[in-house]
Amino acid sequence: MKNYFSSTFKLGILGGGQLGKMMLYDTRKYDIQTYVLDPNAEAPCKIACDHFEQGSLTDYDTVYRFGKQVDVLTFEIETVNIDALEALEKEGKKVYPSSKTLRNIQDKGIQKDFYSSHGIPTANYKKYATAKAITPDSYPFIWKSCQGGYDGKGVAVVRTAADLENLPQVACIAEDMIPFKNELAVIVARNVSGEVLTYPVVEMEFHPEANQVEYVLCPARIDESVAQKARAIAEKVSKAFEHVGLLAVELFQTADDEILVNEVAPRPHNSGHYSIEGSYTNQFEQHLRAILDIPLGDTSSKVGSVMVNLVGEEGYEGQVHYEKIEDIMRLKGVTPHIYGKALTRPYRKMGHVTIIDKDINEARKTAQEVKQTLRVISTS
């Protein structure tokens, strides 16, 4: 194994947001030298990496020059220049996940076609050049932009023809609305040598208006047979994409307990944040193990965990203030994570809180108390 630790080895990370910041906790633990590129001069990663560069993640020359400086290149956000990654790979640079994997995931239309061609169960869909071209068979349906959607953006429920008029005129898909019991997720880890492990199935509860995850529960409160099916399908998706690193597979559990793939993210993911306190090997360390071809760590949970997302309150914008954070820190099993974003705005992800308890239902009750107590507001 290459000597990554306390050496001249350089790991490059495209993207300097909260996912990169949390990954850096573990690069610090192992004393791995890190380079980070982000367009924001005050990106959360800036305080913890060895070398920070400000620059565009979508500009070919910027990404290419950055990648030439490091030994292994990874990313914490998918909106990066794939052509630059491909050029680096042709020159022998190690990029994980690969440009090939990212090309099949970055565009949601291509991603859905990939599922269809590989026999992976997913909701029925049609692709369109713009929203104006959509001719729905029936209402309601789900509209998704093919590029750039995240944190509830680029997704909408279309209930009437009038709703179509307000959508951006970009390449998109129209997808059947699934009457599901649960929204689930499975994180799959795969290292360079092909070792594969899955984390336990988690259950996700979404904000009804913002379409953002509010709570993640591990383990999901589902039958073991459903959990086994979900993990098997997630492994099938991983094998098809041939990814290296982490792959977060978001799933629907239908009314008759079928499992459908919604979409994937080839990186650490919101659905795995619970693992920092709840798992023997957290998702960020696991991503590092996978891309550096180190033996994968134990994915099992130490204890039941619930994660609560902290997002900016409606009606507040400006310098952030975490109101009553001291009150939730008095609660048993509660750990807050602050992402390092100085400015808040409505529904912006500003942090998360993990609650651990042997009883997942008790953890969920505490999570509700956290949600009702702590508010992310502004001082101005």
C-alpha positions in Angstrom: 0.0 0.0 0.0 1.2 3.5 -0.8 2.3 5.6 2.1 -0.4 8.2 2.3 0.2 9.2 5.9 2.5 12.0 6.9 4.1 12.0 3.5 4.3 14.1 0.3 1.1 12.4 -1.1 -1.5 15.0 -2.1 -5.3 14.4 -2.2 -7.3 16.9 -4.3 -11.0 17.7 -3.5 -13.2 19.5 -6.0 -15.6 21.5 -3.9 -15.1 23.1 -0.6 -18.5 22.9 1.0 -19.7 21.1 4.1 -19.2 17.6 2.7 -15.5 18.4 1.9 -15.1 20.0 5.4 -16.4 16.9 7.1 -14.1 14.7 4.9 -11.2 16.8 6.0 -11.8 15.8 9.7 -10.6 12.3 8.6 -7.8 13.5 6.4 -6.5 15.3 9.5 -6.9 12.2 11.6 -4.7 10.3 9.2 -2.4 13.3 8.4 -3.1 13.2 4.6 -2.1 16.3 2.7 -5.1 18.0 1.0 -5.7 20.5 -1.8 -9.2 22.0 -2.2 -10.7 24.0 -5.1 -13.9 26.0 -4.7 -15.4 29.2 -6.3 -16.1 30.7 -2.9 -13.2 32.5 -1.2 -14.7 31.7 2.2 -15.7 28.1 1.6 -16.1 25.9 4.7 -13.1 23.7 3.7 -10.7 26.7 3.7 -10.0 26.4 7.5 -9.0 22.7 7.4 -7.1 21.9 4.2 -3.4 22.3 3.5 -3.8 24.2 0.3 -6.9 26.2 -0.8 -7.6 27.6 -4.3 -10.4 29.8 -5.4 -11.7 28.9 -8.8 -14.5 27.6 -11.0 -15.4 23.9 -10.8 -16.9 23.9 -14.2 -14.0 25.7 -16.1 -11.9 23.2 -18.0 -8.5 24.9 -17.6 -9.1 25.6 -13.8 -10.0 22.0 -13.0 -7.2 20.6 -15.3 -4.5 22.8 -13.7 -5.7 22.0 -10.2 -5.8 18.2 -10.9 -2.2 18.3 -12.2 -1.0 19.3 -8.7 -2.3 16.2 -6.9 -1.9 12.5 -6.8 -5.6 11.4 -6.4 -8.5 13.6 -7.3 -12.1 13.3 -5.9 -15.1 15.6 -5.5 -17.8 16.5 -3.0 -20.2 17.9 -5.7 -21.1 16.6 -9.1 -21.2 19.9 -11.0 -17.6 19.7 -12.1 -16.0 19.8 -15.6 -16.0 16.2 -16.7 -13.9 16.8 -19.8 -11.0 18.0 -17.6 -11.3 14.9 -15.5 -11.2 12.7 -18.5 -8.1 14.5 -19.8 -6.4 14.0 -16.5 -7.3 10.3 -16.5 -5.8 9.9 -20.0 -2.5 11.3 -18.6 -2.5 8.7 -15.8 -4.0 10.8 -13.0 -6.3 8.8 -10.6 -9.8 10.3 -10.4 -12.4 8.6 -8.2 -15.2 8.3 -8.9 -14.2 8.2 -12.6 -15.3 10.6 -15.4 -17.2 7.6 -16.9 -19.2 7.1 -13.7 -19.8 10.8 -13.4 -21.0 11.1 -17.1 -23.7 8.5 -16.3 -24.9 10.4 -13.2 -24.4 14.1 -13.7 -27.3 14.4 -16.2 -30.5 13.0 -14.7 -31.9 12.1 -18.1 -28.8 10.0 -18.8 -29.0 8.5 -15.3 -32.6 7.4 -15.9 -31.7 5.9 -19.3 -28.8 4.0 -17.5 -31.2 2.4 -15.1 -33.5 1.3 -17.9 -30.7 -0.2 -20.0 -29.3 -2.1 -16.9 -32.6 -3.6 -15.7 -32.6 -1.4 -12.6 -36.2 -0.7 -11.3 -37.1 3.0 -11.4 -40.2 5.1 -11.9 -41.5 5.5 -15.5 -40.3 8.7 -17.2 -40.0 10.7 -20.4 -37.2 13.1 -21.4 -37.9 16.5 -22.9 -35.8 19.4 -24.3 -37.8 22.0 -22.4 -40.8 22.1 -20.1 -42.9 23.6 -22.9 -42.4 20.3 -24.8 -43.9 18.2 -22.0 -47.2 16.5 -23.0 -48.2 14.6 -19.9 -50.3 11.5 -20.0 -51.8 12.5 -16.7 -51.4 14.7 -13.6 -49.8 14.9 -11.1 -46.2 14.0 -12.1 -42.7 14.9 -11.0 -40.6 17.4 -13.1 -36.8 17.3 -12.7 -34.2 19.4 -14.5 -31.6 17.2 -16.0 -28.7 19.3 -14.8 -27.9 21.2 -11.6 -30.7 20.2 -9.2 -29.8 19.8 -5.5 -31.4 20.5 -2.1 -34.9 20.6 -3.4 -34.0 22.8 -6.4 -34.7 21.5 -9.9 -37.6 19.3 -8.7 -41.3 20.2 -8.7 -44.6 18.4 -8.4 -46.7 19.4 -11.4 -50.4 19.1 -10.6 -52.0 21.1 -13.4 -51.1 22.6 -16.8 -50.7 26.0 -15.1 -47.8 24.6 -13.0 -45.9 23.9 -16.3 -45.8 27.6 -17.1 -43.6 28.4 -14.1 -40.9 25.8 -14.8 -37.5 26.7 -16.1 -37.1 26.0 -19.9 -34.2 23.5 -19.6 -33.7 19.9 -20.5 -35.8 17.8 -18.1 -37.7 14.6 -17.3 -41.3 14.0 -16.4 -41.5 11.1 -14.0 -44.5 9.2 -12.6 -45.4 10.1 -9.1 -44.9 7.0 -7.0 -47.3 6.3 -4.1 -44.6 5.2 -1.7 -44.6 4.1 1.9 -41.1 5.3 2.6 -38.2 7.1 1.0 -35.1 5.1 1.8 -31.4 5.3 1.1 -28.4 3.0 1.1 -24.8 4.1 0.9 -22.5 1.7 -1.0 -18.8 1.8 -0.5 -16.5 0.3 -3.2 -12.7 0.5 -3.2 -10.3 0.4 -6.1 -9.7 -3.3 -5.6 -13.4 -4.0 -5.9 -14.3 -4.6 -2.2 -17.9 -3.6 -1.7 -19.8 -3.0 1.5 -23.2 -1.4 2.2 -24.4 0.7 5.1 -27.7 -0.1 6.8 -30.9 1.2 5.1 -31.9 4.6 6.3 -35.3 6.2 6.3 -35.7 9.8 5.1 -38.4 12.2 6.0 -38.8 15.3 3.8 -40.0 18.9 4.3 -43.3 19.1 2.5 -42.6 22.5 0.9 -38.8 22.8 0.5 -38.5 19.1 -0.8 -35.4 18.8 1.5 -34.6 16.0 3.9 -35.5 17.0 7.4 -34.8 13.7 9.3 -32.7 10.6 8.5 -33.3 7.6 10.7 -30.9 4.6 11.0 -32.0 1.9 11.0 -35.0 2.4 8.8 -38.2 1.2 10.5 -39.0 -1.4 7.8 -39.2 -5.2 7.6 -35.9 -7.0 7.3 -37.0 -8.5 4.0 -37.5 -5.0 2.6 -34.1 -3.9 3.9 -32.4 -6.8 2.3 -34.1 -6.1 -1.0 -33.0 -2.4 -0.8 -29.4 -3.3 -0.1 -29.3 -5.8 -2.9 -30.6 -3.3 -5.4 -28.2 -0.7 -4.2 -25.3 -3.2 -4.8 -26.6 -3.9 -8.3 -26.6 -0.1 -9.0 -23.0 0.1 -7.7 -21.9 -2.8 -9.8 -23.5 -1.2 -12.9 -21.8 2.2 -12.4 -18.5 0.6 -11.5 -18.0 3.5 -9.1 -15.0 3.9 -6.7 -15.7 5.7 -3.5 -19.2 6.2 -2.0 -22.5 5.9 -3.9 -25.6 7.1 -2.1 -28.6 5.3 -3.6 -32.0 7.0 -2.9 -35.0 4.6 -3.1 -38.7 4.4 -2.9 -40.5 1.7 -1.0 -43.8 1.3 -2.8 -47.2 0.5 -1.3 -46.6 -3.2 -2.2 -43.0 -3.2 -0.9 -41.3 -3.0 -4.3 -38.0 -1.0 -4.3 -37.5 1.6 -7.0 -34.3 3.7 -7.5 -34.9 7.4 -7.4 -31.5 8.8 -8.0 -27.9 8.5 -6.9 -25.0 10.7 -5.7 -21.4 9.5 -6.2 -20.0 11.0 -3.0 -20.6 11.4 0.7 -24.3 12.3 1.2 -26.8 13.9 3.5 -28.3 10.4 4.2 -25.0 9.3 5.7 -24.3 12.1 8.2 -25.7 10.1 11.0 -22.6 7.8 10.6 -20.2 10.3 12.2 -21.6 9.4 15.7 -23.6 6.3 14.9 -21.3 4.0 12.9 -18.1 2.2 13.5 -16.7 3.8 10.2 -18.3 7.1 9.2 -19.0 7.7 5.6 -16.3 10.3 5.1 -13.5 8.0 6.4 -15.0 5.2 4.2 -14.9 7.4 1.1 -11.2 8.0 1.8 -10.5 4.3 2.4 -12.3 3.5 -0.9 -10.5 6.0 -3.2 -7.1 5.3 -1.6 -7.7 1.5 -1.9 -7.4 0.9 1.8 -9.4 -2.0 3.3 -13.0 -0.8 3.9 -14.2 -0.3 7.5 -17.1 -1.8 9.4 -20.3 -0.2 8.1 -22.5 -1.5 11.0 -24.0 0.9 13.5 -23.0 1.3 17.1 -26.4 2.6 18.1 -29.6 3.9 16.7 -29.2 7.4 15.1 -31.4 10.2 13.8 -30.0 13.2 11.9 -31.8 16.5 11.8 -30.9 19.0 9.1 -30.4 22.6 10.2 -31.6 25.0 7.5 -32.2 28.7 7.4 -35.5 29.8 8.7 -38.0 31.5 6.4 -37.9 35.3 6.7 -34.2 35.5 7.7 -31.2 36.4 5.6 -27.8 37.6 6.7 -25.2 36.9 9.4 -26.2 33.6 11.0 -27.3 33.0 14.6 -28.1 29.6 16.0 -30.9 30.5 18.4 -31.1 28.2 21.5 -28.3 25.9 20.5 -27.2 25.7 24.1 -30.6 24.2 25.0 -30.4 21.3 22.6 -26.8 20.6 23.8 -28.2 19.8 27.2 -30.2 16.9 25.7 -28.9 13.3 26.0 -27.1 12.0 22.9 -27.2 15.2 20.9 -24.2 16.4 18.8 -24.5 19.5 16.6 -22.4 20.0 13.4 -22.0 23.6 12.2 -21.0 23.9 8.5 -19.1 27.1 8.6 -21.4 29.3 6.4 -21.4 32.8 7.8 -24.6 33.9 5.9 -28.0 32.3 6.2 -31.0 32.4 3.9 -34.3 30.5 3.8 -33.7 26.7 3.5 -30.0 27.0 3.1 -28.3 24.0 4.7 -26.3 25.4 7.7 -25.6 22.3 9.8 -27.0 19.2 11.2 -27.6 17.5 14.5 -27.2 13.8 15.3 -29.2 12.2 18.1 -28.1 8.7 19.2 -30.1 6.3 21.3 -30.5 2.5 21.6 -34.2 3.0 20.9 -34.6 4.6 17.4 -38.1 5.8 18.4 -36.7 7.7 21.4 -34.1 9.2 19.2 -36.8 10.4 16.8 -38.7 12.1 19.7 -35.5 13.9 20.7 -35.0 14.9 17.1 -38.4 16.5 17.1 -37.5 18.5 20.2 -34.3 19.6 18.6 -36.3 20.7 15.5 -38.8 22.7 17.6 -36.1 24.3 19.8 -33.2 25.3 17.6 -33.7 27.9 14.9 -31.2 29.2 12.3 -31.9 32.9 12.0 -30.0 36.0 11.3 -28.7 38.8 13.6 -29.8 41.6 11.2 
